[in-house]
Amino acid sequence: MTSSSGNLFFKQNSQCPLCNDVNGEYVGKVEKIWDETFAVCWCHSCELFFLSPPPLERDINALYADHYWPQKNLRDVAKTFMRTMRVCDQVAYISSCLGEIVNKNILEVGSADARFVGAFSSCNNVKALEPSFRYARYAHRKYGVQLCKDNFFSLQGKWDIILMSHVLEHFSDPRAAMEQAYNLLTDHGYVFVEVPHSPLPDEVAALELSHYLNTAHIVNFRVKSLELLLQTTGFSIHSLVRSAYNLHGLPLSGRKRLKAVLLGAMTPCLGDIPCLLRYIMSVFLGRRKPFCLLPLDASYDNFGDNMRVLVQKNAS
């Protein structure tokens, strides 16, 4: 199998960018996102999925600058609702770990529409990085938050808390990203990270794995790979949990589709509306928490299965 540029896909001996194991197994491909098609490999040692080789940095940056912006369609209605619910849940999680967040310097990397960092707008100094000018314009108009296009790796300053919600998987070198976060933190500062939790290659059907991997993610994590990354870049793990959509009590037959709708991966059809409305109304009325916790070693829970971690900078 070859890419559009003629480069071979190596089905073995692909070196893992995290643990350096050279026995990466070809498990899928990413296509129709960039001009080239990229091989996805899976590391047996640390369980990281990675593109081998990854796209060029300029192509990654161009994708986010030109093609990421808030949509206005039926699919995005549920996704927008869940973004708001997720931000509330993330803020509650951080507060449960650290207490009330006041008088702190906060940096968010990959802010998108600024919902998350906007929850901390009363803090001393809040800075948000976002490469998409459309998202930056939207965030300023909607929330009054000024987003910056500064390069994360060139950034200067010190921050008490760095927020990285669903952004680490978009870095071609996640180790370098966490090392830069370490350098930007004050002594004993914290980084909040949330990333999707990925299935094992044999945990889902081949077609489902193929669809899961064909995204703009350069890497995809499991608990083992995420822990390894954080522990080898100067951090100690304060808290690590897995969360998923709380669909308990809803019909089993419709849960998978509903998860896809809530994630924004599928446009709802008429048959999805009753379950979707039931879920949304029970959340609004306080009868249901939007998310529930999963054991770290639980089987893959499909769309919406995420890992959430708060790490602290180790003393120099």
C-alpha positions as CSV (number, residue, x, y, z in Angstrom):
1,M,0.0,0.0,0.0
2,T,1.4,3.4,-0.8
3,S,0.6,7.0,0.0
4,S,-0.4,9.5,-2.7
5,S,3.2,10.6,-2.8
6,G,4.5,7.1,-3.4
7,N,5.9,6.4,0.0
8,L,5.5,2.8,1.2
9,F,3.4,2.0,4.3
10,F,5.6,0.0,6.6
11,K,3.5,-2.7,8.2
12,Q,6.3,-3.6,10.7
13,N,9.4,-2.1,12.3
14,S,7.8,1.3,12.6
15,Q,9.4,3.0,15.7
16,C,7.0,4.3,18.4
17,P,7.6,8.0,19.1
18,L,6.8,7.4,22.8
19,C,8.6,4.3,23.9
20,N,10.9,3.9,20.9
21,D,9.9,0.3,20.4
22,V,10.4,-0.7,16.7
23,N,7.7,-3.3,16.4
24,G,4.8,-1.1,15.5
25,E,2.0,-2.9,13.7
26,Y,0.1,-1.4,10.8
27,V,-3.6,-1.2,11.8
28,G,-5.2,1.4,9.6
29,K,-4.8,4.6,7.6
30,V,-5.8,8.2,7.6
31,E,-7.0,9.5,4.3
32,K,-8.9,12.4,2.7
33,I,-7.8,14.8,5.6
34,W,-4.5,15.8,4.2
35,D,-3.3,15.5,0.6
36,E,-1.4,12.3,1.5
37,T,-2.6,9.1,3.0
38,F,-0.8,8.1,6.2
39,A,-0.3,4.7,7.8
40,V,-1.6,4.2,11.4
41,C,0.6,1.9,13.5
42,W,0.0,0.5,17.0
43,C,2.8,-0.1,19.5
44,H,2.5,-3.4,21.3
45,S,4.7,-2.1,24.1
46,C,3.0,1.1,25.3
47,E,-0.3,0.8,23.3
48,L,0.1,4.1,21.5
49,F,-1.5,4.5,18.0
50,F,0.7,6.8,15.8
51,L,1.0,7.9,12.2
52,S,4.2,6.6,10.6
53,P,5.5,9.0,9.3
54,P,3.3,11.9,10.6
55,P,2.2,14.8,8.4
56,L,4.6,17.7,8.1
57,E,4.1,20.4,10.8
58,R,3.2,23.0,8.2
59,D,0.4,20.7,6.9
60,I,-1.0,20.1,10.4
61,N,-1.0,23.8,11.2
62,A,-2.7,24.6,7.8
63,L,-5.5,22.1,8.6
64,Y,-6.4,23.8,11.9
65,A,-5.9,27.3,10.6
66,D,-8.2,26.8,7.6
67,H,-10.6,24.0,8.2
68,Y,-11.6,24.2,11.9
69,W,-14.5,26.5,12.8
70,P,-17.9,26.3,14.5
71,Q,-20.5,24.8,12.3
72,K,-24.3,25.6,12.1
73,N,-26.1,22.4,11.2
74,L,-28.3,19.7,12.8
75,R,-25.3,17.5,13.7
76,D,-23.6,20.3,15.6
77,V,-26.7,21.0,17.8
78,A,-26.1,18.0,20.0
79,K,-22.3,18.4,19.8
80,T,-22.6,22.0,21.1
81,F,-24.8,20.9,23.9
82,M,-22.3,18.2,24.9
83,R,-19.4,20.7,24.7
84,T,-21.2,22.8,27.3
85,M,-21.9,19.8,29.5
86,R,-18.3,18.6,29.2
87,V,-16.9,22.0,30.1
88,C,-19.1,22.1,33.3
89,D,-17.9,18.6,34.1
90,Q,-14.2,19.4,33.5
91,V,-14.4,22.5,35.7
92,A,-16.1,20.5,38.4
93,Y,-13.3,17.9,38.1
94,I,-10.5,20.4,38.4
95,S,-12.2,22.1,41.4
96,S,-12.7,18.8,43.1
97,C,-9.0,18.2,42.9
98,L,-7.6,21.7,43.5
99,G,-10.4,23.6,45.3
100,E,-11.6,27.0,44.1
101,I,-9.5,28.3,41.3
102,V,-8.8,32.0,42.1
103,N,-5.7,34.3,41.6
104,K,-4.2,31.9,39.1
105,N,-2.5,32.3,35.8
106,I,-4.1,30.0,33.3
107,L,-3.2,29.0,29.8
108,E,-5.4,27.0,27.4
109,V,-3.8,25.3,24.4
110,G,-6.2,24.6,21.5
111,S,-9.1,26.7,22.9
112,A,-11.5,26.2,20.0
113,D,-14.6,28.4,20.9
114,A,-13.2,29.3,24.4
115,R,-16.0,27.7,26.4
116,F,-13.5,26.0,28.7
117,V,-11.0,28.8,29.4
118,G,-14.0,31.2,29.6
119,A,-15.0,29.5,32.8
120,F,-11.8,30.8,34.4
121,S,-12.1,34.4,33.1
122,S,-12.1,35.8,36.6
123,C,-8.6,34.6,37.3
124,N,-5.6,36.9,37.3
125,N,-4.2,36.2,33.9
126,V,-5.9,34.0,31.3
127,K,-4.4,33.3,27.9
128,A,-5.9,31.1,25.2
129,L,-4.1,29.7,22.1
130,E,-6.1,28.8,19.0
131,P,-4.8,28.5,15.4
132,S,-8.2,28.8,13.7
133,F,-9.0,32.5,12.9
134,R,-12.7,31.6,12.5
135,Y,-12.9,30.1,16.0
136,A,-11.0,33.1,17.3
137,R,-13.5,35.5,15.8
138,Y,-16.4,33.4,17.1
139,A,-15.0,33.2,20.6
140,H,-14.5,37.0,20.8
141,R,-18.0,37.7,19.5
142,K,-19.7,35.0,21.6
143,Y,-17.8,35.1,24.9
144,G,-15.6,38.2,24.7
145,V,-12.5,36.1,24.9
146,Q,-9.5,37.2,22.9
147,L,-7.7,34.1,21.4
148,C,-4.1,34.2,20.3
149,K,-2.4,32.5,17.4
150,D,1.0,32.4,19.2
151,N,3.1,29.3,18.6
152,F,2.9,27.1,21.7
153,F,6.5,26.0,21.4
154,S,7.7,29.6,21.2
155,L,5.6,30.9,24.1
156,Q,7.2,32.6,27.0
157,G,5.9,33.1,30.6
158,K,4.9,31.0,33.6
159,W,1.4,29.6,34.3
160,D,-0.1,27.9,37.3
161,I,-2.5,25.8,35.3
162,I,-2.4,24.7,31.7
163,L,-5.5,23.3,30.0
164,M,-5.2,20.8,27.2
165,S,-8.7,19.4,26.4
166,H,-8.7,17.2,23.3
167,V,-5.6,18.7,21.9
168,L,-2.7,16.5,22.9
169,E,-3.7,13.9,20.3
170,H,-3.2,16.5,17.5
171,F,0.5,17.0,18.2
172,S,3.0,15.2,16.0
173,D,5.3,15.0,19.0
174,P,3.2,14.7,22.2
175,R,6.4,14.3,24.3
176,A,7.7,17.6,23.1
177,A,4.3,19.2,23.8
178,M,4.3,17.9,27.4
179,E,8.0,19.0,27.9
180,Q,7.0,22.5,26.7
181,A,4.1,22.5,29.1
182,Y,6.5,21.6,31.9
183,N,8.7,24.5,31.0
184,L,5.8,26.9,31.0
185,L,4.5,25.9,34.5
186,T,5.3,27.6,37.8
187,D,6.9,25.3,40.4
188,H,4.4,22.6,41.3
189,G,2.0,23.9,38.7
190,Y,-0.7,21.6,37.1
191,V,-1.7,20.5,33.6
192,F,-5.2,19.2,32.8
193,V,-5.3,16.8,29.9
194,E,-8.3,15.1,28.4
195,V,-8.0,12.8,25.4
196,P,-10.1,10.0,23.8
197,H,-9.6,6.5,25.1
198,S,-8.9,4.2,22.2
199,P,-9.9,0.6,21.7
200,L,-7.4,-2.2,21.4
201,P,-7.1,-3.4,17.7
202,D,-8.9,-6.6,18.6
203,E,-11.5,-5.0,20.8
204,V,-13.7,-3.8,17.9
205,A,-14.5,-4.9,14.4
206,A,-12.0,-4.1,11.7
207,L,-14.3,-1.6,10.0
208,E,-15.1,0.2,13.3
209,L,-11.4,0.5,14.1
210,S,-10.8,1.9,10.6
211,H,-13.4,4.6,11.0
212,Y,-12.1,5.4,14.5
213,L,-8.5,5.9,13.3
214,N,-9.4,7.9,10.2
215,T,-9.3,11.3,11.9
216,A,-7.0,14.3,12.3
217,H,-5.4,12.7,15.3
218,I,-1.7,12.2,14.9
219,V,-1.6,9.9,18.0
220,N,-4.3,8.0,20.0
221,F,-3.8,7.0,23.6
222,R,-4.8,4.3,26.0
223,V,-4.2,4.4,29.8
224,K,-0.8,2.8,29.5
225,S,0.6,5.1,26.9
226,L,-0.9,8.3,28.5
227,E,0.6,7.4,31.9
228,L,4.0,6.7,30.3
229,L,4.0,10.0,28.5
230,L,3.2,12.0,31.6
231,Q,5.5,10.2,33.9
232,T,8.5,10.5,31.6
233,T,8.1,14.2,31.0
234,G,8.5,15.4,34.6
235,F,5.0,15.0,36.0
236,S,3.3,13.1,38.8
237,I,-0.3,12.0,38.3
238,H,-2.6,13.7,40.8
239,S,-5.8,12.1,39.4
240,L,-6.6,9.9,36.3
241,V,-10.2,8.8,35.4
242,R,-12.1,7.6,32.5
243,S,-15.5,9.0,31.6
244,A,-18.3,8.2,29.2
245,Y,-21.8,9.4,28.3
246,N,-24.2,8.5,31.0
247,L,-26.8,6.6,29.1
248,H,-28.0,4.3,31.8
249,G,-31.7,3.6,31.6
250,L,-31.9,4.4,27.9
251,P,-32.7,1.6,25.4
252,L,-29.6,-0.6,24.7
253,S,-30.4,-0.8,21.0
254,G,-30.1,3.0,20.5
255,R,-27.1,3.8,22.7
256,K,-24.3,3.4,20.2
257,R,-26.1,5.7,17.7
258,L,-26.9,8.2,20.4
259,K,-23.2,8.3,21.4
260,A,-22.3,9.1,17.8
261,V,-24.9,11.9,17.7
262,L,-23.8,13.4,21.0
263,L,-20.2,13.4,19.8
264,G,-21.2,15.1,16.5
265,A,-20.0,12.1,14.5
266,M,-23.5,11.4,13.1
267,T,-26.5,13.5,12.0
268,P,-29.5,12.5,14.1
269,C,-32.4,10.9,12.2
270,L,-36.1,10.8,13.3
271,G,-35.5,7.5,15.2
272,D,-32.8,9.1,17.3
273,I,-34.9,12.0,18.5
274,P,-36.8,10.3,21.4
275,C,-33.6,9.0,23.1
276,L,-31.8,12.2,22.4
277,L,-34.6,14.3,23.9
278,R,-34.9,12.0,26.9
279,Y,-31.2,12.3,27.6
280,I,-31.1,16.1,27.2
281,M,-34.2,16.7,29.3
282,S,-33.1,14.4,32.1
283,V,-29.7,16.3,32.2
284,F,-31.5,19.7,32.2
285,L,-33.8,18.6,35.0
286,G,-31.0,17.3,37.1
287,R,-32.2,13.7,37.1
288,R,-29.1,12.5,35.2
289,K,-25.4,13.5,35.2
290,P,-24.2,13.8,31.6
291,F,-21.2,11.7,32.2
292,C,-20.3,8.7,34.3
293,L,-17.0,7.2,35.4
294,L,-15.5,4.0,34.1
295,P,-12.9,1.7,35.6
296,L,-9.5,2.4,34.0
297,D,-9.3,-1.2,32.8
298,A,-12.9,-1.4,31.5
299,S,-13.6,-2.4,27.9
300,Y,-13.8,0.3,25.3
301,D,-17.1,2.2,25.6
302,N,-17.3,3.5,22.1
303,F,-18.0,7.2,21.2
304,G,-17.4,9.5,24.1
305,D,-15.0,7.3,26.0
306,N,-12.4,9.7,27.3
307,M,-9.5,9.9,29.8
308,R,-9.2,12.9,32.0
309,V,-6.0,13.5,34.0
310,L,-4.6,16.2,36.3
311,V,-0.8,16.1,36.6
312,Q,1.6,18.2,38.7
313,K,5.0,19.4,37.8
314,N,7.6,17.6,39.8
315,A,10.1,19.6,41.9
316,S,13.2,20.5,39.9
